[in-house]
Amino acid sequence: MSLGSRSAASNFLISLTAGRPLWRTRPHSPTYGSAQAKVRIVEFFDLACETCRAFYPIVKDIVDRRPGKVQLVVRYTLFHAGADTAVKVLEAARLEDLFWPVNRALLNAQRTWGADHDPGPI
């Protein structure tokens, strides 16, 4: 493939993102809040991370207190042991439209399955 030619996939991606930032058009990124929101929080999220668990209610509250104005976009980062399995569970739940309730359940039970570290100040 020469640098000047485009594949069908490239053309599709260009049509999806025409005039819009790429992060707004990733259909595989879970979102919470209005798609028309002018403010988007992109959270790089590790389900096995205690700090991510500690921030979850804060970020969710920011979106809930500003309906239609703020949207959360989740990007997975798999830095801690067990995160890969947790993402598989979460993605299976997403297929059943249960992403957010299962996310909350996994975070609430994280101490039983997640990495052992302290999110508190040093």
C-alpha positions in Angstrom: 0.0 0.0 0.0 1.5 3.3 -1.0 1.4 6.3 1.3 -1.0 8.1 -1.1 -3.7 5.4 -1.2 -6.3 4.6 1.4 -7.9 1.4 2.5 -11.6 1.0 3.0 -11.0 1.0 6.8 -9.1 4.3 6.5 -11.9 5.8 4.5 -14.5 4.6 7.0 -12.5 6.1 9.9 -12.1 9.4 8.1 -15.8 9.5 7.4 -16.6 8.8 11.1 -14.2 11.5 12.4 -14.8 14.2 9.8 -14.9 17.5 11.7 -15.0 15.8 15.1 -12.2 14.9 17.6 -11.3 11.2 17.4 -12.0 10.5 21.0 -15.7 11.4 20.5 -16.3 8.8 17.9 -14.9 5.6 19.4 -17.9 3.3 19.6 -16.0 0.8 21.8 -15.5 3.4 24.6 -18.1 3.1 27.3 -19.8 6.5 28.1 -21.9 7.9 30.9 -24.0 11.0 30.4 -25.3 12.9 27.4 -23.7 12.4 24.0 -24.5 16.1 23.4 -22.6 17.3 26.4 -20.1 20.1 25.7 -17.7 18.8 28.4 -16.2 15.3 28.3 -14.1 13.7 30.9 -11.9 11.0 29.5 -11.0 8.7 32.3 -8.2 6.1 31.9 -9.5 3.5 34.2 -8.1 0.3 35.7 -10.8 -1.8 37.5 -8.2 -3.3 39.8 -6.8 0.1 40.9 -7.9 1.2 44.3 -7.3 4.9 43.3 -9.6 4.5 40.4 -12.2 2.9 42.8 -11.8 5.9 45.1 -12.3 8.4 42.3 -15.3 6.6 40.7 -18.0 8.1 42.9 -16.5 11.6 42.5 -16.4 11.5 38.7 -19.9 9.9 38.5 -21.2 12.7 40.8 -19.7 15.4 38.6 -21.7 13.9 35.6 -24.9 13.4 37.7 -24.9 16.9 39.0 -24.7 18.4 35.5 -27.2 16.5 33.4 -26.8 17.0 29.7 -23.6 19.1 30.3 -20.9 16.5 31.1 -20.2 13.1 29.7 -17.7 10.5 31.0 -15.8 8.5 28.4 -14.0 5.4 29.8 -10.7 4.1 28.5 -9.3 0.9 30.0 -5.8 0.8 31.3 -4.7 -2.6 32.6 -1.9 -1.9 35.0 -2.8 -4.1 38.0 -3.2 -7.8 38.4 -6.7 -9.0 37.7 -7.7 -6.0 35.6 -7.7 -8.1 32.4 -10.3 -10.5 33.8 -12.4 -7.7 35.2 -12.5 -6.0 31.8 -13.7 -9.2 30.2 -16.5 -9.4 32.8 -17.4 -5.8 32.3 -17.5 -6.1 28.5 -19.7 -9.2 28.8 -22.0 -7.1 31.0 -22.0 -4.3 28.4 -23.4 -6.7 25.8 -26.4 -7.1 28.2 -26.7 -3.3 28.8 -25.4 -3.8 32.3 -22.1 -2.1 32.1 -22.6 0.5 34.9 -24.3 -1.7 37.5 -21.6 -4.4 37.0 -18.9 -1.7 37.0 -20.2 -0.5 40.4 -20.4 -4.1 41.7 -16.8 -4.9 40.6 -15.5 -1.7 42.3 -17.5 -2.4 45.5 -16.0 -6.0 45.6 -12.5 -4.9 44.5 -10.9 -5.6 47.9 -11.7 -9.3 47.4 -10.2 -9.7 44.0 -8.1 -6.6 43.1 -4.4 -5.6 43.7 -3.4 -4.9 47.2 -2.2 -1.3 47.4 -3.3 1.8 49.3 -4.8 4.8 47.4 -4.2 7.1 50.3 -1.6 9.8 50.6 2.0 8.8 51.2 
